[in-house]
Amino acid sequence: MTLIAAGSVFQNSGALFLARVRSSSGSYVTQATLSTITCRVSNMTTGVAVTVISPTITISTSVFDALQTDAYWTQDTTGYNFKHAMPATAFPTANNVYRVEYKFTPTSGAVFYVEFQVTALETLT
């Protein structure tokens, strides 16, 4: 499993997840090299993973065959090839830590994971 980043999001707020993803063989993933992507968001605050949401990931809209260097990506000039918009229901409770786990199943080769850690912040009302 690869931890891409740790960050924060306001509770009950959506978030955009971007990554430059390589397969277990080391090459960048493309739409044609993937069979499925599944996702699970778990609340880790209690020390036991409690699944909050398991959103559907559509490869054709989440994976790019060429690296993207648009305004969303600020890490470097190389870019990203995976983008997923997480719904606000994924992070319902303030001051809780959530694990966002993407499971990539390639058309050939070993399954691999990409993980993010997110802390939900309390919103000021």
VEXBA-217923 format. One line per field, with one value per residue (C-alpha): residue in one letter; x, y negated, z. Coordinates in Angstrom, 2 decimals. Each point is the difference from the previous one (the first is absolute). Example, Ala and Ser with C-alpha at 12.3 -4.5 7.8 and 13.67 -1.06 7.14 Angstrom:
REM residues 2
rest (a s)
east (12.30 1.37)
north (4.50 -3.44)
up (7.80 -0.66)
REM end
This chain:
REM residues 125
rest (m t l i a a g s v f q n s g a l f l a r v r s s s g s y v t q a t l s t i t c r v s n m t t g v a v t v i s p t i t i s t s v f d a l q t d a y w t q d t t g y n f k h a m p a t a f p t a n n v y r v e y k f t p t s g a v f y v e f q v t a l e t l t)
east (0.00 1.28 -0.90 -0.17 -0.88 -1.47 -2.19 -3.20 -3.50 -2.96 -2.54 -2.94 2.03 1.09 3.63 1.96 2.67 2.83 2.96 2.66 -0.56 2.40 -0.86 1.85 2.29 0.96 -1.68 -2.71 -3.50 -2.27 -3.65 0.92 2.30 -2.68 -2.87 -1.62 0.56 -1.89 -0.01 -0.72 0.02 0.45 -0.18 3.20 -0.55 -1.11 2.98 -2.31 -0.73 -3.70 -1.06 -1.80 -0.51 1.07 -0.43 -0.01 3.07 -0.36 3.33 -0.87 -0.56 2.57 3.08 1.85 2.21 2.23 1.22 -2.05 1.57 -3.04 -0.81 -1.05 3.56 2.51 2.52 2.40 0.11 -0.33 -3.73 -2.55 -1.88 -2.70 -2.77 -3.02 -2.56 -1.06 -3.52 -0.56 -1.58 3.45 1.15 -2.99 1.64 2.36 3.26 -0.01 2.70 -1.08 1.91 -0.84 1.13 -0.04 0.50 1.29 -0.48 2.06 -0.85 3.22 2.33 -0.52 -2.72 1.31 -1.34 0.24 -0.95 -0.68 -0.46 -2.43 -0.94 -3.47 -0.03 -2.93 -1.83 -0.67 -3.65)
north (0.00 -3.44 -3.03 -2.87 -2.84 -1.05 -3.06 -1.48 -0.78 -1.66 2.44 0.64 -1.45 1.70 0.36 0.57 2.73 -0.19 2.32 1.04 3.75 2.68 3.68 2.67 0.31 -3.69 -1.40 -2.67 1.43 -0.70 0.78 3.08 1.44 0.03 2.41 -1.64 -2.58 0.29 -2.43 0.14 -2.86 1.16 -1.91 0.88 -2.08 2.88 2.12 2.36 -0.69 -0.83 -0.34 -3.29 0.18 2.11 -2.28 1.31 -0.88 -0.25 0.61 -2.02 -3.18 0.53 1.25 -1.99 1.59 -3.09 -1.82 -3.11 -3.30 -2.21 -2.43 2.84 1.37 -2.10 2.65 -0.22 -0.46 3.72 0.32 2.59 2.84 0.73 -2.32 0.83 -2.32 1.36 -0.91 -1.98 3.02 1.61 -2.28 -0.49 -0.49 -2.77 0.85 3.52 1.55 1.74 2.39 -0.20 3.23 0.56 3.58 0.21 3.28 0.05 1.99 1.94 0.01 -0.45 -1.99 -3.15 -2.71 -3.77 -1.53 -3.47 -1.04 -2.84 -1.79 -1.55 -3.53 -1.57 -2.60 -3.40 -0.91)
up (0.00 -0.85 2.10 -2.46 2.33 3.29 0.22 1.31 -1.22 1.69 1.37 -2.37 -2.85 -3.21 -0.99 -3.18 0.05 -2.52 -0.45 -2.43 0.07 -1.14 -0.21 1.95 -3.05 0.30 -3.12 0.10 -0.01 -2.95 -0.62 -2.05 2.69 2.71 0.50 3.05 2.70 3.26 2.88 3.70 2.49 3.58 3.25 1.88 3.13 2.23 -1.07 -1.88 -3.66 -0.36 -3.63 -0.58 -3.77 -3.00 -3.03 -3.55 -2.06 -3.78 -1.73 -3.10 2.02 2.77 -1.85 -2.65 -2.64 -0.02 3.10 0.78 1.00 0.51 2.81 2.35 0.20 1.95 1.11 -2.94 -3.78 -0.79 0.72 1.05 -1.68 2.59 1.21 2.12 1.58 3.38 1.16 3.19 1.68 0.25 2.83 2.32 3.40 1.06 1.75 -1.46 -2.16 -3.20 -2.24 -3.70 -1.63 -3.75 -1.22 -3.56 -1.85 -3.20 -3.12 0.72 2.96 3.72 1.73 1.70 2.30 0.33 3.34 1.36 3.63 0.65 3.21 0.03 1.39 1.79 -2.05 1.49 -0.20)
REM end
